[in-house]
Amino acid sequence: MSRRLMSQRCTVWRSLPQKDEYNTPLNGADDYQQVNLHPYPCRLSRKSIEANRGEPDTEIVEIYMLYMPAAADVQAGDLLKVNGAGEYRAGEPYRPNNHHTEVQVEREGSA
């Protein structure tokens, strides 16, 4: 995918558990550290939206495809922050012919 088509920027955040000398976690499960110092060029494309009725709210799951350079350091479970578009949880990255990186990402919310 051409970098011209990747008009957005995103940063990768990864859960990096820190433990003390007794192997006790020092940070919570939702503590993330920024992986890349410079944002990657990317392109976010909507794939689907699912709504599940529940009590008291309806849960909404938005699924997108995120396209990034082949060398992007992204792993399943990472938190991806796309400038101007929000935060997404990463699925398993796919690198077709090592040309670029495709990652299915999702965002959850309630209505």
C-alpha positions in Angstrom: 0.0 0.0 0.0 1.4 3.3 -1.0 2.4 5.7 1.8 0.4 8.4 0.0 -2.7 6.4 0.9 -1.7 6.3 4.5 -2.7 9.8 5.4 -3.3 9.2 9.2 -0.8 8.7 12.0 -1.0 6.1 14.8 1.0 5.2 17.9 1.4 1.7 19.3 0.9 1.1 23.1 1.8 -2.3 24.6 1.0 -3.7 28.0 4.4 -4.3 29.6 4.0 -5.9 33.0 6.4 -4.6 35.6 7.1 -6.8 38.6 9.1 -6.4 41.8 11.7 -8.8 43.2 8.9 -11.0 44.6 7.2 -11.3 41.1 4.3 -9.1 42.2 2.8 -6.9 39.5 3.6 -3.2 40.0 1.1 -1.9 37.4 -2.5 -2.8 36.5 -3.7 -4.8 33.6 -4.6 -1.7 31.7 -1.2 0.1 32.0 0.4 0.6 28.6 3.7 2.0 27.5 4.3 3.7 24.1 6.2 1.3 21.8 7.1 3.6 18.9 8.6 7.1 19.5 7.4 8.4 16.1 3.9 7.7 14.9 3.5 5.3 12.0 1.7 6.4 8.8 -1.6 4.5 8.6 -5.0 4.2 7.1 -8.1 3.2 9.0 -11.0 1.6 7.1 -14.4 0.6 8.6 -15.2 -3.1 8.2 -18.4 -3.6 10.3 -20.5 -2.5 13.3 -22.2 -4.9 15.6 -24.9 -4.0 18.2 -25.8 -6.4 21.0 -28.8 -5.5 23.1 -28.2 -5.8 26.8 -29.4 -4.4 30.0 -29.2 -1.6 30.8 -27.2 -0.5 27.6 -26.7 -1.8 24.1 -23.1 -2.8 23.5 -21.6 -1.6 20.2 -18.5 -3.1 18.7 -16.9 -1.3 15.7 -14.5 -3.4 13.6 -11.9 -1.7 11.3 -8.9 -2.6 9.2 -5.8 -0.6 9.9 -3.1 -0.5 7.2 0.5 0.3 8.3 4.0 0.0 6.8 5.5 -3.6 6.8 8.0 -2.7 9.5 5.4 -1.5 12.0 6.0 -3.1 15.4 2.5 -4.1 16.3 1.3 -7.3 18.1 -2.2 -8.7 19.0 -3.5 -7.1 22.1 -1.7 -3.7 21.5 -3.6 -0.5 22.0 -3.5 1.6 18.8 -4.1 5.3 19.0 -5.1 6.8 15.7 -4.8 10.6 15.5 -8.3 12.0 15.2 -10.1 8.6 15.2 -9.7 7.2 18.7 -8.2 4.1 20.4 -8.5 0.5 19.1 -7.5 -3.0 20.3 -5.3 -4.8 17.8 -5.9 -8.3 16.4 -3.2 -10.5 14.9 -1.2 -8.5 12.3 -1.0 -9.9 8.7 1.9 -8.9 6.4 1.0 -10.0 2.8 4.3 -10.6 1.0 5.9 -8.3 3.6 4.5 -5.4 1.5 2.5 -3.8 4.3 0.8 -4.6 7.6 -2.9 -5.2 7.9 -4.4 -5.3 11.4 -8.1 -5.9 12.3 -8.8 -3.6 15.1 -11.9 -3.0 17.2 -13.4 -0.5 19.5 -16.2 -1.2 22.1 -18.7 1.2 23.5 -22.3 1.4 24.7 -25.3 3.3 23.5 
